Amino acid sequence: MKLKYIAGILAVTIAATGCESLDYIPGDQMSGQVFWQTEDHARQAAVGMYAAMKSSWCFGLEFTFDMCSDLADGTSPLADISRGTSFASNSSGVQNHWQYLYELVHRSNTVIRNVKDMPISSETIDRVTGEAKFLRAMAYFRMLNCWGGVPYYDESCDINEEFSNLKSPRCSAEELRGHIIDDLTEAIEKLPVSWDAADLGRATKGAAYALRGKVYLFNEEWDKAIADFEEIVYNKTNNYGYSLHPDYNELFRLYNGNHSPEMIFSIQSIDGNTAGYALDIVSYFGNKSTMRLIASNRIVPSTTLVDMYENLDGSQFDWDDVFPGFNEGDSQLRRKYMCVAIDQGSTTVTSTLDCDTTKVMDAYRNRDPRLCLNVITPYSHYLGTDAGSNPMDKQFVLADPTKGGAPMEAMAFIRNSEGWNSYFWRKWIPTGNLDGYWGEYNRTPYEFPLIRLGDVLLMLAEAYNESGDIDKAVTEVNKVRERVGMPGLNSGDSWLAVGSKEEMADRIRRERAYELAGEGQRYWDLKRWGLLQSSVKNATDIFGDLMYTRSYQSRHEMWPIPLVEMERNTNLTQNEGW
């Protein structure tokens, strides 16, 4: 059975239930005389770890972190962190992430502690231990990026016995990073290069190299990061089999057993009209025409993201080149350029008014192809559903409400449930009902990458650049650009020239935004680059009108320790400013 088919088994494999991690009482304690005896038991225990990893407040909402960056705007689930207005030690997002990450830590510890003495093959023991150490490292690496040093618990901590007495103080960030590196080094030794098709989704040796390289990169240990990334990009000691998926759009629409060699470590999904497991992406990224969502548009692409994408020739896009005076003009001028009128029944464009819709569409489609693959842009079409969840073509119009009706999702147009004149996500959003395969909007049936080769190539480019090898950095970035048909850096035109480390760093940062939009990587990038403060701007719509305000304080660079955890563990100290 593939991991995605058996996630539900976790409740009876490792005795841990619910959403809390540090203070739960196990509901089903499995005796060593009953459990931890067979190869199948070891497998079931491993599945329990992956199920914890996939849970929403662990890594199952990874895509939502883009709303904490300059790439997306939204209302939930991380609005307090995103807006900086009520970001505090009692934030539900902060508290939930802490608890679920420790849930993964303790499940991994349970496996490491018990599997070593199981009467099974040493090969299975090594592999399952490697998986547990990989997942524990993932959890602690995220905690390191959120809070710095945190209490460190390894397999010597038996949560079944010590759940009410976890009082360790915080270790230093350096010490925690050392534990993470140690875990990943051991995982590299123990994990296989690949698994059989039945075990698709389990951690591999390549995934451990990639994650360790990322840890080194975040700590600016460039040479070590290069060594780990080169190992899997250039198959230094093993044939890992990773390659860029030839179709960028298809990469984010892999379902019903389809898989890509670009995925290094990903969350598998099974959905359709049958019971299964899949991430709930559509509830956050979908629009009102997506399976007739009750709640939608909770996270939308930002105008910053859309305006960032280059022209097809690689030159920088500028709205003034399309509509003179657009950049400095007020919202009324922009509406004149971009709005049409529709009928009251929301079925027909009755007048284009002063809008040249072809010119508006060209302003988007004559750009880096990833723009229109990631974002539903004005006057483009999207295959949504009617009131009965049957496929129905919808168009995204910018309708002038003073000259006609308003868009309605039950009819021909897409409606924004927040009332914003914002863009919509196309990435991750199913079209129609996938020929009957997809039937529940709160389960998105696509494979979701936590680590993929496109990301690794750009991290390798960054490490090359920071170590002074610009030419090698250009090579890696150009692999990513070539996939979508964008011209390579240093390939002829003056605007493609890169002549310094600083220029290359800027190119890499922008390329990561173009490539990884909607995958939740940008927030962590901005934090590590020291660019979080400069990225914080008020959320504005297509016309420049305010949607909501954002604020920044220096203390936002490091999350507060959750208040409830400080009450439980009086040895915890708070981060500066909180």
Backbone hydrogen bonds, N-H to C=O, Kabsch-Sander energy under -0.5 kcal/mol:
donor,donor_aa,acceptor,acceptor_aa,energy
3,L,200,L,-0.6
5,Y,2,K,-1.7
6,I,2,K,-0.7
6,I,3,L,-1.1
9,I,6,I,-1.7
10,L,7,A,-1.7
11,A,8,G,-0.9
12,V,9,I,-1.8
13,T,10,L,-1.2
14,I,10,L,-1.5
15,A,13,T,-0.5
16,A,14,I,-2.4
31,S,29,Q,-0.6
34,V,31,S,-1.6
35,F,31,S,-3.6
42,A,38,T,-2.0
43,R,39,E,-2.0
44,Q,40,D,-2.6
45,A,41,H,-2.5
46,A,42,A,-1.9
47,V,43,R,-2.1
48,G,44,Q,-1.7
49,M,45,A,-1.1
49,M,46,A,-0.5
50,Y,46,A,-1.9
51,A,47,V,-2.4
52,A,48,G,-1.6
53,M,49,M,-2.3
54,K,50,Y,-2.2
55,S,51,A,-0.8
55,S,52,A,-0.6
58,C,55,S,-2.0
59,F,53,M,-1.6
59,F,55,S,-0.7
60,G,55,S,-2.4
61,L,56,S,-1.0
62,E,59,F,-1.2
64,T,61,L,-1.6
65,F,62,E,-1.5
66,D,63,F,-1.3
67,M,64,T,-1.8
68,C,65,F,-1.5
69,S,66,D,-1.7
71,L,66,D,-0.6
72,A,66,D,-0.9
72,A,69,S,-0.5
73,D,300,V,-2.7
75,T,298,R,-2.6
76,S,298,R,-0.8
82,S,78,L,-3.0
83,R,79,A,-2.8
84,G,80,D,-1.4
87,F,80,D,-0.5
88,A,86,S,-0.6
91,S,88,A,-2.0
95,Q,91,S,-2.4
96,N,92,S,-2.9
97,H,93,G,-2.1
98,W,94,V,-1.9
99,Q,95,Q,-2.3
100,Y,96,N,-2.6
101,L,97,H,-2.2
102,Y,98,W,-2.0
103,E,99,Q,-1.8
104,L,100,Y,-1.8
105,V,101,L,-2.0
106,H,102,Y,-2.8
107,R,103,E,-2.1
108,S,104,L,-2.4
109,N,105,V,-2.6
110,T,106,H,-2.2
111,V,107,R,-1.9
112,I,108,S,-2.6
113,R,109,N,-2.6
114,N,110,T,-1.8
115,V,111,V,-3.0
116,K,112,I,-0.8
117,D,114,N,-1.0
118,M,115,V,-1.5
120,I,118,M,-2.1
125,I,121,S,-2.1
126,D,122,S,-2.6
127,R,123,E,-2.3
128,V,124,T,-2.7
129,T,125,I,-2.4
130,G,126,D,-2.7
131,E,127,R,-2.3
132,A,128,V,-2.4
133,K,129,T,-2.5
134,F,130,G,-2.2
135,L,131,E,-2.5
136,R,132,A,-2.4
137,A,133,K,-2.1
138,M,134,F,-2.1
139,A,135,L,-2.2
140,Y,136,R,-2.5
141,F,137,A,-2.5
142,R,138,M,-1.9
143,M,139,A,-2.1
144,L,140,Y,-2.5
145,N,141,F,-1.8
146,C,142,R,-1.6
147,W,143,M,-3.4
148,G,143,M,-0.8
148,G,144,L,-1.2
153,Y,151,P,-0.6
157,C,154,D,-2.2
158,D,156,S,-0.8
159,I,157,C,-0.9
161,E,158,D,-1.6
162,E,158,D,-2.4
163,F,159,I,-1.1
165,N,162,E,-2.2
167,K,165,N,-1.2
171,C,150,V,-1.7
176,L,172,S,-2.4
177,R,173,A,-2.6
178,G,174,E,-1.9
179,H,175,E,-1.9
180,I,176,L,-2.2
181,I,177,R,-2.6
182,D,178,G,-2.4
183,D,179,H,-2.5
184,L,180,I,-2.4
185,T,181,I,-2.5
186,E,182,D,-2.2
187,A,183,D,-2.5
188,I,184,L,-2.4
189,E,185,T,-1.4
190,K,186,E,-1.8
191,L,187,A,-2.9
199,D,196,D,-2.1
200,L,197,A,-1.4
202,R,199,D,-1.8
205,K,192,P,-2.8
208,A,204,T,-1.9
209,Y,205,K,-2.2
210,A,206,G,-2.5
211,L,207,A,-2.5
212,R,208,A,-2.4
213,G,209,Y,-2.6
214,K,210,A,-1.8
215,V,211,L,-2.2
216,Y,212,R,-2.4
217,L,213,G,-2.5
218,F,214,K,-2.7
219,N,215,V,-1.1
220,E,217,L,-2.0
221,E,216,Y,-2.8
222,W,220,E,-1.1
225,A,221,E,-2.2
226,I,222,W,-2.8
227,A,223,D,-2.1
228,D,224,K,-1.9
229,F,225,A,-2.7
230,E,226,I,-3.1
231,E,227,A,-1.4
232,I,228,D,-1.0
233,V,229,F,-2.3
234,Y,230,E,-2.6
236,K,231,E,-1.4
240,Y,238,N,-1.1
243,S,261,P,-0.8
248,Y,246,P,-0.6
251,L,247,D,-1.8
252,F,248,Y,-0.6
252,F,249,N,-1.1
253,R,250,E,-2.3
255,Y,253,R,-0.7
258,N,255,Y,-1.2
263,M,260,S,-1.5
264,I,262,E,-0.6
264,I,451,I,-1.9
265,F,451,I,-2.3
267,I,448,F,-3.4
268,Q,266,S,-0.6
270,I,277,Y,-4.3
274,T,271,D,-0.7
279,L,444,T,-0.6
281,I,279,L,-1.4
284,Y,281,I,-1.4
285,F,281,I,-3.0
286,G,282,V,-2.5
288,K,415,R,-1.1
290,T,287,N,-2.3
291,M,289,S,-1.0
293,L,287,N,-0.5
293,L,290,T,-0.8
297,N,286,G,-2.5
299,I,284,Y,-2.2
300,V,73,D,-3.4
302,S,71,L,-2.2
303,T,540,T,-0.6
306,V,302,S,-1.9
307,D,303,T,-2.8
308,M,304,T,-1.0
308,M,305,L,-0.7
309,Y,305,L,-0.9
309,Y,306,V,-0.8
311,N,315,S,-3.0
312,L,366,N,-1.6
314,G,311,N,-2.2
321,D,318,D,-1.5
322,V,318,D,-0.5
322,V,319,W,-1.2
323,F,319,W,-3.0
326,F,323,F,-2.2
329,G,325,G,-1.4
334,R,330,D,-1.8
335,R,331,S,-2.4
336,K,332,Q,-1.9
337,Y,333,L,-1.7
338,M,334,R,-1.6
339,C,335,R,-2.7
340,V,398,L,-2.3
341,A,351,S,-3.1
343,D,348,T,-2.0
346,S,343,D,-1.7
350,T,341,A,-1.5
350,T,348,T,-0.7
351,S,341,A,-1.6
355,C,352,T,-2.8
356,D,337,Y,-0.6
357,T,355,C,-1.0
360,V,356,D,-2.0
361,M,357,T,-2.8
362,D,358,T,-2.5
363,A,359,K,-1.4
364,Y,360,V,-0.6
364,Y,361,M,-1.3
365,R,361,M,-2.9
366,N,362,D,-1.7
367,R,364,Y,-0.7
368,D,310,E,-2.7
371,L,368,D,-2.5
372,C,368,D,-0.5
373,L,369,P,-1.3
374,N,370,R,-1.8
375,V,371,L,-2.2
376,I,424,F,-3.2
377,T,375,V,-0.7
379,Y,396,F,-4.4
380,S,377,T,-2.1
382,Y,394,K,-3.0
384,G,382,Y,-1.2
384,G,392,M,-1.9
385,T,289,S,-1.8
386,D,390,N,-2.5
389,S,386,D,-1.9
392,M,384,G,-2.2
394,K,382,Y,-2.3
395,Q,412,A,-2.1
396,F,380,S,-2.3
397,V,395,Q,-0.9
399,A,397,V,-0.9
400,D,340,V,-3.2
403,K,400,D,-1.8
405,G,342,I,-2.9
411,M,408,M,-1.4
412,A,346,S,-2.3
413,F,408,M,-0.9
414,I,395,Q,-1.7
417,S,415,R,-0.6
419,G,416,N,-1.4
422,S,420,W,-0.8
423,Y,301,P,-0.7
424,F,376,I,-1.3
425,W,285,F,-0.7
426,R,374,N,-2.6
427,K,374,N,-1.7
429,I,426,R,-1.5
432,G,383,L,-3.2
434,L,431,T,-1.9
437,Y,434,L,-1.9
438,W,433,N,-2.1
439,G,272,G,-0.5
443,R,440,E,-1.7
444,T,279,L,-3.5
447,E,254,L,-1.9
448,F,267,I,-2.3
450,L,265,F,-2.6
451,I,265,F,-2.2
453,L,262,E,-2.5
456,V,452,R,-2.0
457,L,453,L,-2.9
458,L,454,G,-1.4
459,M,455,D,-2.1
460,L,456,V,-2.9
461,A,457,L,-2.2
462,E,458,L,-1.9
463,A,459,M,-2.3
464,Y,460,L,-2.7
465,N,461,A,-2.6
466,E,462,E,-2.6
467,S,463,A,-1.4
468,G,465,N,-1.5
469,D,464,Y,-2.7
470,I,468,G,-0.9
473,A,469,D,-1.6
474,V,470,I,-2.7
475,T,471,D,-1.8
476,E,472,K,-1.8
477,V,473,A,-2.2
478,N,474,V,-2.6
479,K,475,T,-1.1
480,V,476,E,-1.1
481,R,477,V,-2.1
482,E,478,N,-2.7
483,R,479,K,-1.3
484,V,480,V,-0.7
484,V,481,R,-0.8
485,G,482,E,-1.4
486,M,481,R,-2.4
490,N,496,L,-2.9
491,S,488,G,-1.0
496,L,493,D,-1.9
497,A,494,S,-1.4
504,M,500,S,-2.3
505,A,501,K,-2.4
506,D,502,E,-2.0
507,R,503,E,-2.0
508,I,504,M,-2.6
509,R,505,A,-2.2
510,R,506,D,-2.1
511,E,507,R,-2.8
512,R,508,I,-2.3
513,A,509,R,-1.2
514,Y,510,R,-2.5
515,E,511,E,-2.6
516,L,512,R,-2.4
517,A,513,A,-0.9
519,E,516,L,-1.9
521,Q,516,L,-0.5
525,D,521,Q,-1.8
526,L,522,R,-2.9
527,K,523,Y,-2.0
528,R,524,W,-2.0
529,W,525,D,-2.2
530,G,526,L,-0.6
530,G,527,K,-0.9
531,L,526,L,-2.5
532,L,526,L,-0.9
535,S,531,L,-1.2
535,S,532,L,-0.6
536,V,532,L,-0.8
536,V,533,Q,-1.0
537,K,535,S,-0.7
539,A,548,Y,-1.9
540,T,538,N,-0.6
541,D,545,D,-2.6
542,I,421,N,-2.4
544,G,541,D,-1.8
547,M,539,A,-3.6
548,Y,539,A,-1.3
551,S,83,R,-2.4
556,H,553,Q,-2.3
557,E,554,S,-1.6
558,M,555,R,-1.3
559,W,146,C,-2.9
563,L,89,S,-3.0
565,E,562,P,-0.5
566,M,562,P,-1.7
567,E,563,L,-1.7
568,R,564,V,-1.7
569,N,565,E,-2.6
570,T,568,R,-0.6
572,L,569,N,-1.7
578,W,575,N,-1.8
